[in-house]
Amino acid sequence: MTLPMTRAAREVCEAATPGPWIQGGPECPAFVLDDEGEQICSTADPTLYPYASVGANATFIAAAREGWPAALDRIEELEAQAERLRGYHAEAVLSGGRIIDERDAALAEVARLRAENEEMSRQSMDDFYKYKQRRNEQFAAYERLRIHTAAYLLDRADQYETDSPCWVALADAAENVMLGEVETAADNGDFDEDLLARVRSMRSRTPRPVDPKLGVEP
């Protein structure tokens, strides 16, 4: 039943004589009476229409005076509930759309953060390899400087007698430089064997003990 139909039925009920109505009973089965016993209407005369359900029709009319408004009340109540449910449904649809949008936004943010993290990891690895390369270059430069320093000390030591204080000091300095080279560079394959041989030769000309790392017996 549509809302206009409900309103029209309500107007019909309100225009009729107020209830309750009752059926006239065995004595007046065709009559419909109000609560004060006044006649509202009557159905077919049983003397003229003996086969008509005059009593049942009157009972129906009397019951409809209260039943029909009650039915309209129930219809309007159910229609109000249905309207609320339609509102809930519309709100749920909107909420569902917002949830989907928020989910999609969250997934997009996760993807962005993942890409950013991967880029940061790649940049960190690049920075690490660059640092490692610079460190190796600095280490190689340091090793070259140490070898050149030892060679310079040996060249200066050759200018003095083996028992002079200057020779001893220069030889000790060259020995210390080469000992450092033995400890740090021998395993890297860039150890200067010729320079080590010069140190061994120089130290073999003096009775002073030499560190075993240089391979010279005391």
ZAMARGU-4260 file (C-alpha; in steps of 0.2 Angstrom, whole numbers, plus 5000, padded with zeros to 4 digits):
<rodrens>
0) 5000/5000/5000 | 5007/5017/4995 | 5007/5032/5006 | 4993/5041/4996 | 4982/5025/4998
5) 4986/5025/5017 | 4981/5043/5019 | 4965/5040/5009 | 4960/5025/5019 | 4963/5035/5035
10) 4952/5049/5029 | 4938/5036/5026 | 4940/5030/5044 | 4940/5047/5052 | 4924/5052/5042
15) 4914/5037/5048 | 4905/5036/5065 | 4917/5033/5079 | 4918/5016/5086 | 4918/5003/5093
20) 4904/4995/5082 | 4895/4979/5086 | 4885/4966/5077 | 4866/4966/5082 | 4866/4948/5089
25) 4854/4935/5086 | 4839/4946/5087 | 4846/4959/5074 | 4859/4949/5064 | 4859/4961/5050
30) 4862/4977/5060 | 4878/4985/5065 | 4876/4996/5081 | 4888/5008/5090 | 4893/5006/5108
35) 4876/5014/5113 | 4865/5003/5103 | 4861/5015/5090 | 4860/5008/5072 | 4875/5012/5061
40) 4869/5002/5046 | 4862/4985/5041 | 4866/4971/5028 | 4853/4962/5018 | 4836/4958/5026
45) 4836/4939/5030 | 4818/4938/5026 | 4821/4944/5009 | 4838/4935/5006 | 4838/4920/5017
50) 4854/4913/5010 | 4864/4929/5012 | 4877/4929/5026 | 4869/4944/5034 | 4876/4940/5051
55) 4894/4937/5045 | 4894/4953/5034 | 4888/4963/5049 | 4901/4956/5060 | 4914/4960/5047
60) 4908/4978/5046 | 4908/4980/5064 | 4926/4973/5066 | 4932/4983/5052 | 4928/4999/5062
65) 4942/4995/5074 | 4952/4983/5064 | 4955/4994/5049 | 4962/5009/5058 | 4973/4997/5068
70) 4979/4989/5052 | 4983/5007/5045 | 4993/5011/5061 | 5003/4995/5058 | 5006/4999/5040
75) 5012/5016/5044 | 5023/5009/5058 | 5030/4996/5046 | 5033/5010/5033 | 5042/5021/5045
80) 5053/5006/5050 | 5056/5002/5031 | 5061/5021/5029 | 5073/5020/5043 | 5080/5004/5036
85) 5082/5012/5019 | 5091/5026/5027 | 5103/5014/5036 | 5106/5005/5020 | 5110/5021/5011
90) 5122/5026/5025 | 5129/5009/5025 | 5132/5010/5006 | 5141/5027/5009 | 5151/5021/5023
95) 5156/5006/5013 | 5161/5017/4999 | 5171/5027/5011 | 5179/5012/5019 | 5184/5006/5001
100) 5191/5023/4997 | 5201/5023/5014 | 5207/5005/5010 | 5213/5010/4993 | 5222/5025/5000
105) 5230/5014/5013 | 5236/5002/5000 | 5242/5016/4990 | 5252/5023/5005 | 5259/5006/5009
110) 5265/5004/4991 | 5273/5021/4991 | 5281/5018/5008 | 5288/5001/5001 | 5295/5010/4985
115) 5302/5023/4996 | 5310/5010/5008 | 5317/5000/4993 | 5324/5017/4986 | 5332/5021/5003
120) 5339/5003/5004 | 5347/5005/4986 | 5354/5022/4990 | 5361/5015/5007 | 5369/5001/4997
125) 5376/5013/4984 | 5383/5024/4998 | 5391/5009/5007 | 5400/5003/4991 | 5406/5021/4988
130) 5412/5022/5006 | 5421/5005/5004 | 5429/5010/4988 | 5435/5027/4996 | 5441/5017/5011
135) 5451/5005/5000 | 5458/5020/4990 | 5464/5028/5005 | 5471/5012/5012 | 5480/5009/4996
140) 5487/5027/4996 | 5492/5025/5014 | 5501/5009/5010 | 5510/5018/4995 | 5515/5032/5007
145) 5522/5019/5020 | 5532/5010/5007 | 5539/5027/5000 | 5543/5032/5018 | 5553/5016/5022
150) 5562/5018/5005 | 5567/5035/5009 | 5573/5030/5027 | 5583/5016/5019 | 5591/5028/5007
155) 5596/5040/5021 | 5603/5026/5031 | 5614/5021/5017 | 5623/5038/5019 | 5629/5033/5037
160) 5641/5020/5044 | 5631/5005/5051 | 5637/5008/5069 | 5633/5027/5069 | 5618/5033/5079
165) 5610/5040/5063 | 5611/5024/5054 | 5603/5015/5069 | 5589/5027/5071 | 5585/5027/5052
170) 5586/5008/5051 | 5574/5006/5066 | 5562/5018/5058 | 5562/5009/5042 | 5560/4992/5051
175) 5545/4999/5061 | 5537/5005/5044 | 5540/4988/5036 | 5533/4979/5051 | 5517/4989/5049
180) 5517/4984/5031 | 5520/4966/5035 | 5505/4966/5047 | 5493/4974/5036 | 5498/4972/5018
185) 5505/4955/5016 | 5489/4946/5015 | 5482/4959/5002 | 5495/4954/4988 | 5503/4972/4987
190) 5517/4969/4999 | 5534/4976/4993 | 5546/4961/4993 | 5561/4972/4986 | 5559/4984/5000
195) 5558/4971/5013 | 5574/4963/5005 | 5583/4980/5007 | 5578/4980/5026 | 5584/4962/5028
200) 5601/4966/5020 | 5603/4982/5030 | 5599/4974/5047 | 5610/4959/5042 | 5625/4971/5043
205) 5622/4974/5062 | 5623/4962/5076 | 5607/4970/5084 | 5592/4958/5085 | 5578/4960/5072
210) 5560/4956/5074 | 5556/4939/5067 | 5542/4946/5056 | 5555/4952/5045 | 5563/4935/5043
215) 5580/4940/5050 | 5589/4929/5062 | 5596/4939/5078
</rodrens>
